[in-house]
Amino acid sequence: MPNISFQIESVRAERYSFEPVAQLSVNMNIVMGKIEKVNQGFAASFLIKLEYAPPVAAVDMKGRALIAPLNDEERQELEKSAASGQPPPQLVASIFSYALPVLALLTREIGLPPPVPLPLPAPQQERQPRAPGYV
């Protein structure tokens, strides 16, 4: 896996309405730019948009991922991705994992639920009495 660093160019979080909503759904879109060769490595721009339904808010994050391959195999894979215009899935996953905590903080600050569902607590199981003996 190559070294990946991130630059955030702009962030916008805007809440349009403070009216209570019975049900709110969040749609997250990641738009990737083409991978470009830069100096010794590669760069790919990205735009992440959070849209709420009903439309009570919008959050946008624009940035770049800077990719430094560690070996020739990774370099060839990135050059192939740049030629095809299709970003590697690992890159998209890296961008998502980097941006998610930032987006969660922004949405919390404007009073909205985070862009991912909260984990549900595990159902409690009834404890059965243990029989005497060794485990």
N, C-alpha and C positions, 0 to 999 in steps of 0.2 A: 504494500500500500504506500503510495507516495506521500510526502509531507504536504499538508494542505493548511493554508492560513486564510483568514477571512478579513475583508475590509467592508465595513458598513458605510455606504455613501449617504443614505437618507432613510429616515424612519418617520412615518406619519401614523398617528392614531387619533381618530376623531369619533366622538360619540354624538349622534344626531338627536337622540331622544332619551329621556329619562323616565318615560312611562313604563309601568310594570308590564311585562310580557309573559303570557302563560307558558309558551314554549318557544325556545330560541334555538335555531340550528346554525352551525358554523360551517362555512365552506372555505377550505384552504387550497389555493392554487400556487404552484411553483412554476415559474416561467424561466427557462434556462436560455442564456445566449449561447452563441457558438463558442467552442473552445478555440482560443487564439494562442499562437506561439509568442512568448514574451521572454526576451533575454535567454536565460538558461532553462526556463520552465514554460509553463502554460498558465493561462488565465481564462476564467469563464464568469460572465456576469449572470446575476440572477435577480429575480423580482418575486417576492412572496406577497400574496394578497389574501387577507382574511375578509370574508364578506359574511354578514349576518342576515338571516331571514327570520322575521321581518327586518327590514333595513334600519337598524338602530345604530350601527357603527360600521366603520371601515378601518382596517389597519394595513399599511403597506411597508415593506422593508426592501430596500434596493441595495445591492452590494456586489462584491467580486470575490471569487475563490481563486487563490493563487496556488498553483500546483507545482511542486518540485519533485520530479521522478527520482527514485533512488537508484535505478539501474536501467539498462538499455531495453529490457523487456517492457517495463512500465512506460518508458519514453515512446516505444513503438506503438503500444496500445493507445496512448494519448494522441499520437499523431494520426492513428487510424480513426479515432473518435472525432478528431478535428476535421478530417477529410469527409467523414460521413455525416457530420452535423448532429450525431446522436451522443449525448453525454453518457459516460459510464454510470451504471446504477450506484456504484460505491460513492461517486461524487455527489449525486443527488441525495443519497442517504446522509452523507457528511454535512451537507448544507442544511438539511432538515434538522439533524440533531444539534447543530450549532444554533440555528435560528429559533428553535422551539422554546428554550428557556427565556430568551429575550422577548418573544411574542407573548409568552405567558405573563411575564412581568408587566408589559405594556397593557394588556387587556385587564389585568387586575387593577392597575392604576386608574383606568377609566371606568371601573366597576362592571366588568363583563366577565363571563366564565372563560377559562382558558380554551385555546383552540383544540385541545384533545380532551376526550372524556376522562373524568376522574376515575380511578380504579374503584371498583365496588368491593366492599368488605366481603370476606369469605363467609358463607353461611355457617352458623354455629351448629356443631353436631352435638347430639346428646351424648354425655359421657356414660359409658356403661361401666358398671362396677367390675373391677379387675378381680380375676380369680387369684387365690394365693398361689405363689410359686415363683419361679425364676423367669425372667424375660429373656 
